[in-house]
């Protein structure tokens, strides 16, 4: 088959972009011809939100997989319509058997103008795009799917496939040595893109209230606001917090995840189905989290992590996991089992190949 992938700023390091990139690799590895179309991160008008940019490292990764990347120009975007674009000069739907794209679920120009090619639409929100030639709508969790169906989604085209997170075992394991973290320290951690719109300091504030000595917190990436919050803490507490720059290198992310003991998650808009949480599950790291605007992540950590509805609950969860080894071991075991049964790369790959 000849398969095209296309996404606005599709070589970024965000969740949707990585989902499509990993999807493309699976298709390529099965022997199909794959071209990956992506636009520049053109200005978005009528909104203050800025789309994450393309990432040179992600482009290199995709090209190293043997996938051809094809740039598309866009002058600007209003809502889900691209303006001043050369898309139709670059993309010819007659050359492909299938187009795979993704977004928040809403109809998006130029895909609305493609009438002949079969489209697999990966939906990362709860909006509905019921175009006849969309043969599958892939959603990433049951919580999201129920909301999508209530909005008019076509149940006959629904397929649930969580984020695609390959298990990486050949990563370095020198994180504690690199950042002078004692081997016997208990470490909480989280990684997040540098976006003030998703800033949510619950996990950091909870860490500040833990009455323990030999514990650390590492935040990889995240907006500058996390650092501003930490400045309000005591000097002793600040010395136990390590802030690192955002990193899209999978090896370094897994080095970090292998080091921490608990993934302490908080995000203002919540999660539909978090690839970052799945990465933590792959390392059998118990996850503690809290509500956001989206709450699909509650489904992800159900029966293995701890979902907290108040600051008091969050502080208690972190404290108990650090102090009670028997409780920690139980969560660790359940976390690993959940990953293997629901989120492992092999189980997700099987679902994708079934669609093809």
C-alpha positions as CSV (number, residue, x, y, z in Angstrom):
1,X,0.0,0.0,0.0
2,X,1.0,3.6,-0.5
3,X,0.1,5.5,2.7
4,X,0.3,9.2,3.4
5,X,0.4,10.9,6.7
6,X,-0.3,14.6,7.1
7,X,-0.5,16.9,10.1
8,X,-0.3,20.6,10.7
9,X,3.2,21.1,12.2
10,X,3.4,17.3,12.2
11,X,7.0,16.9,13.1
12,X,6.6,18.4,16.5
13,X,7.1,16.6,19.8
14,X,3.6,16.8,21.1
15,X,1.3,13.9,21.9
16,X,-0.7,14.0,18.6
17,X,2.4,14.4,16.5
18,X,4.3,11.6,18.2
19,X,1.2,9.4,17.8
20,X,1.2,9.9,14.0
21,X,5.0,9.5,13.7
22,X,4.9,6.2,15.6
23,X,1.9,5.1,13.6
24,X,3.9,5.8,10.4
25,X,6.8,3.7,11.6
26,X,4.6,0.7,12.3
27,X,3.2,1.0,8.7
28,X,6.6,1.4,7.2
29,X,8.0,-1.5,9.1
30,X,5.3,-3.7,7.7
31,X,6.7,-3.0,4.2
32,X,4.3,-0.3,3.0
33,X,5.4,2.9,1.2
34,X,5.0,5.9,3.6
35,X,5.3,9.6,2.9
36,X,4.9,12.0,5.9
37,X,3.5,15.4,5.0
38,X,3.9,18.2,7.5
39,X,3.3,22.0,7.5
40,X,5.2,24.8,9.1
41,X,3.8,26.0,12.5
42,X,2.0,28.9,10.8
43,X,0.4,31.6,12.9
44,X,-3.0,30.9,14.3
45,X,-5.4,33.8,14.1
46,X,-8.4,34.6,16.4
47,X,-6.7,32.7,19.2
48,X,-3.8,33.3,21.7
49,X,-2.8,29.7,21.6
50,X,0.5,28.9,19.8
51,X,0.9,25.5,18.1
52,X,4.1,23.7,19.2
53,X,6.7,24.0,16.5
54,X,8.3,21.3,14.4
55,X,11.3,19.6,16.1
56,X,14.5,18.9,14.1
57,X,15.2,15.9,16.3
58,X,11.8,14.4,15.6
59,X,12.3,15.0,11.9
60,X,15.7,13.2,12.0
61,X,14.1,10.3,13.9
62,X,11.3,9.9,11.3
63,X,13.7,10.1,8.4
64,X,16.1,7.6,10.1
65,X,13.1,5.2,10.0
66,X,13.3,5.4,6.2
67,X,10.2,7.6,5.9
68,X,10.2,10.5,3.4
69,X,9.2,13.8,4.9
70,X,7.4,16.3,2.7
71,X,7.0,20.0,3.7
72,X,3.8,22.0,3.0
73,X,3.6,25.7,3.3
74,X,0.8,27.5,5.2
75,X,0.6,31.2,5.5
76,X,-1.8,31.3,8.5
77,X,-4.6,29.3,10.0
78,X,-8.0,30.4,11.3
79,X,-9.7,27.7,13.4
80,X,-9.2,24.6,11.3
81,X,-8.7,26.2,7.9
82,X,-5.3,26.6,6.3
83,X,-4.8,29.7,4.2
84,X,-2.1,30.6,1.7
85,X,-1.2,26.9,1.4
86,X,0.4,24.9,-1.4
87,X,-1.2,21.7,-0.2
88,X,-3.0,20.8,-3.4
89,X,0.2,21.5,-5.4
90,X,2.2,19.1,-3.2
91,X,-0.4,16.4,-2.3
92,X,-2.1,14.2,-4.9
93,X,-4.7,11.9,-3.4
94,X,-4.7,9.6,-6.4
95,X,-1.2,8.4,-5.6
96,X,-2.2,7.0,-2.2
97,X,-4.4,4.2,-0.9
98,X,-4.8,5.7,2.5
99,X,-4.3,9.0,4.3
100,X,-3.8,9.1,8.1
101,X,-4.2,12.4,9.9
102,X,-5.1,13.6,13.4
103,X,-6.3,16.5,15.5
104,X,-9.0,17.4,18.0
105,X,-11.7,15.7,15.9
106,X,-13.1,18.7,14.1
107,X,-13.4,18.9,10.3
108,X,-10.2,20.4,8.9
109,X,-9.4,22.1,5.6
110,X,-7.8,20.7,3.4
111,X,-9.0,17.2,4.3
112,X,-12.6,18.3,3.8
113,X,-11.8,18.8,0.1
114,X,-10.5,15.2,-0.3
115,X,-13.4,13.0,-1.4
116,X,-11.8,9.9,-3.0
117,X,-9.0,8.7,-0.8
118,X,-9.8,6.6,2.3
119,X,-8.9,8.5,5.5
120,X,-8.1,7.2,8.9
121,X,-8.7,10.0,11.3
122,X,-7.1,9.8,14.7
123,X,-9.2,11.9,17.2
124,X,-7.5,13.4,20.2
125,X,-10.5,15.5,21.4
126,X,-14.2,14.9,21.4
127,X,-15.3,16.7,18.2
128,X,-16.8,14.8,15.3
129,X,-15.8,14.7,11.6
130,X,-18.3,12.5,9.8
131,X,-17.1,12.6,6.2
132,X,-18.1,9.6,4.0
133,X,-14.5,8.6,3.0
134,X,-13.3,8.5,6.7
135,X,-13.2,4.7,7.0
136,X,-12.0,4.7,10.7
137,X,-12.1,7.2,13.5
138,X,-9.4,6.2,16.0
139,X,-9.9,7.4,19.6
140,X,-7.4,6.9,22.4
141,X,-9.5,5.9,25.4
142,X,-13.0,4.8,26.5
143,X,-13.6,8.1,28.5
144,X,-13.0,10.1,25.3
145,X,-15.0,7.7,23.1
146,X,-18.2,8.0,25.1
147,X,-18.1,11.8,24.9
148,X,-17.4,11.6,21.1
149,X,-20.3,9.2,20.6
150,X,-22.6,11.6,22.5
151,X,-21.5,14.4,20.1
152,X,-22.6,12.3,17.1
153,X,-19.6,10.1,16.3
154,X,-20.2,7.1,14.1
155,X,-20.0,4.0,16.2
156,X,-19.5,1.8,13.2
157,X,-16.2,3.5,12.4
158,X,-14.9,3.7,16.0
159,X,-11.7,2.1,17.0
160,X,-9.9,2.7,20.3
161,X,-6.1,2.6,20.1
162,X,-4.1,4.3,22.9
163,X,-0.9,6.3,22.3
164,X,1.9,4.3,20.7
165,X,4.8,4.2,23.0
166,X,7.7,1.8,22.1
167,X,9.4,0.2,25.1
168,X,13.0,1.4,25.1
169,X,15.5,-0.8,27.1
170,X,18.9,0.5,25.8
171,X,18.7,3.9,27.4
172,X,21.5,5.2,29.7
173,X,21.1,4.8,33.4
174,X,23.4,7.6,34.8
175,X,20.7,10.1,35.7
176,X,21.3,10.1,39.4
177,X,25.0,10.4,39.0
178,X,24.6,13.2,36.5
179,X,22.5,15.3,38.8
180,X,24.0,14.3,42.1
181,X,20.9,12.5,43.4
182,X,21.8,10.0,46.2
183,X,21.2,6.3,45.3
184,X,19.0,5.9,48.4
185,X,16.9,9.0,47.8
186,X,13.2,8.7,46.9
187,X,12.5,10.7,43.7
188,X,9.3,12.1,42.4
189,X,9.3,13.4,38.8
190,X,7.3,14.7,35.9
191,X,8.1,15.8,32.3
192,X,6.0,18.3,30.3
193,X,6.4,20.6,27.3
194,X,7.2,24.3,27.9
195,X,3.6,25.6,27.7
196,X,2.2,28.0,30.2
197,X,-1.3,27.0,29.1
198,X,-0.9,23.6,30.8
199,X,0.9,24.8,33.9
200,X,-0.6,23.2,37.0
201,X,1.6,23.2,40.1
202,X,-0.4,20.7,42.2
203,X,2.4,18.0,42.3
204,X,5.1,20.6,43.1
205,X,3.0,22.2,45.8
206,X,2.3,18.7,47.3
207,X,6.0,17.9,47.2
208,X,6.7,21.0,49.3
209,X,4.4,19.7,52.0
210,X,5.9,16.2,52.3
211,X,7.5,15.9,55.8
212,X,10.4,13.8,54.6
213,X,14.1,14.4,54.3
214,X,15.7,12.2,51.7
215,X,13.4,13.0,48.8
216,X,13.8,14.9,45.6
217,X,11.6,16.1,42.8
218,X,12.7,16.4,39.1
219,X,10.7,18.4,36.6
220,X,11.9,18.0,33.0
221,X,10.6,20.8,30.8
222,X,7.5,22.6,32.0
223,X,6.8,26.3,31.9
224,X,8.9,28.9,33.8
225,X,6.0,29.2,36.2
226,X,7.1,26.0,38.0
227,X,10.4,27.7,38.8
228,X,8.6,30.8,40.1
229,X,6.4,28.7,42.4
230,X,9.5,26.9,43.8
231,X,11.1,30.3,44.7
232,X,8.4,30.5,47.5
233,X,9.6,27.4,49.2
234,X,12.3,27.1,51.9
235,X,15.9,27.0,50.8
236,X,16.2,23.4,52.0
237,X,13.2,22.4,49.9
238,X,14.5,24.2,46.8
239,X,17.7,22.3,47.1
240,X,15.8,19.1,46.6
241,X,14.1,20.2,43.4
242,X,15.8,19.8,40.1
243,X,14.6,21.7,37.0
244,X,15.8,20.5,33.6
245,X,15.2,21.9,30.1
246,X,12.6,20.3,28.0
247,X,13.9,17.2,26.1
248,X,12.5,15.3,23.2
249,X,15.3,12.7,23.2
250,X,13.6,9.4,24.0
251,X,16.7,7.9,25.5
252,X,17.1,10.7,27.9
253,X,13.4,10.7,28.8
254,X,13.7,7.0,29.6
255,X,16.9,7.6,31.6
256,X,14.9,10.1,33.6
257,X,11.9,7.7,34.0
258,X,14.1,4.8,35.1
259,X,15.5,7.0,37.8
260,X,12.4,8.3,39.5
261,X,10.3,6.3,41.9
262,X,6.9,8.0,41.4
263,X,5.5,9.9,38.4
264,X,3.9,12.9,40.0
265,X,1.6,14.2,37.3
266,X,-0.4,17.4,37.1
267,X,-1.7,19.4,34.1
268,X,-4.3,22.1,34.0
269,X,-6.1,20.8,30.9
270,X,-5.7,17.2,32.1
271,X,-5.2,14.4,29.6
272,X,-7.3,12.4,27.2
273,X,-4.8,9.6,27.2
274,X,-1.2,10.6,28.1
275,X,1.8,9.2,26.3
276,X,3.9,10.5,29.1
277,X,1.9,8.5,31.6
278,X,2.2,5.4,29.4
279,X,6.0,5.8,29.4
280,X,6.0,5.9,33.2
281,X,3.8,2.8,33.3
282,X,6.3,1.0,31.0
283,X,8.9,1.5,33.8
284,X,6.5,0.3,36.4
285,X,6.5,3.7,38.1
286,X,3.3,4.3,40.2
287,X,1.5,7.4,38.9
288,X,-0.2,10.0,41.2
289,X,-2.4,12.5,39.4
290,X,-5.3,14.9,39.8
291,X,-8.3,16.2,37.8
292,X,-8.0,18.6,34.9
293,X,-10.3,19.8,32.1
294,X,-10.0,16.3,30.5
295,X,-9.9,13.3,32.8
296,X,-9.0,10.3,30.5
297,X,-5.9,9.8,32.6
298,X,-8.0,8.7,35.5
299,X,-8.8,5.6,33.3
300,X,-5.1,5.1,32.6
301,X,-4.1,4.8,36.3
302,X,-7.3,3.1,37.6
303,X,-6.4,0.1,39.7
304,X,-2.7,0.8,39.7
305,X,-2.1,4.5,40.5
306,X,-3.6,7.1,42.8
307,X,-6.1,9.8,41.5
308,X,-6.4,12.7,44.0
309,X,-9.3,15.1,44.2
310,X,-7.6,17.5,46.7
311,X,-4.2,18.8,47.7
312,X,-4.6,16.9,51.0
313,X,-5.1,13.6,49.1
314,X,-2.1,14.4,46.8
315,X,0.2,15.0,49.8
316,X,-1.0,11.9,51.5
317,X,-0.4,9.8,48.4
318,X,3.1,11.0,47.9
319,X,3.9,10.5,51.6
320,X,2.5,7.0,51.7
321,X,4.3,5.8,48.6
322,X,7.6,7.1,49.9
323,X,7.1,5.6,53.4
324,X,5.3,2.3,52.9
325,X,7.4,-0.1,50.9
326,X,4.7,-2.8,50.9
327,X,2.2,-0.3,49.4
328,X,4.7,0.9,46.9
329,X,5.5,-2.6,45.8
330,X,1.8,-3.3,45.3
331,X,1.4,-0.3,43.1
332,X,4.6,-1.1,41.1
333,X,3.3,-4.6,40.4
334,X,-0.1,-3.4,39.3
335,X,1.4,-0.6,37.2
336,X,3.5,-3.1,35.2
337,X,0.6,-5.4,34.6
338,X,-1.6,-2.6,33.4
339,X,1.1,-1.5,30.9
340,X,1.5,-5.0,29.5
341,X,-2.2,-5.7,29.2
342,X,-3.4,-2.4,27.8
343,X,-0.6,-0.1,26.6
344,X,2.4,-2.1,25.5
345,X,3.8,-1.5,22.1
346,X,3.0,-5.0,20.9
347,X,-0.7,-4.8,21.9
348,X,-1.1,-1.4,20.2
349,X,0.7,-2.5,17.1
350,X,-1.6,-5.4,16.7
351,X,-4.6,-3.1,16.7
352,X,-3.1,-0.8,14.0
353,X,-2.2,-3.7,11.8
354,X,-5.7,-5.1,12.1
355,X,-7.0,-1.7,10.7
356,X,-4.6,-1.9,7.8
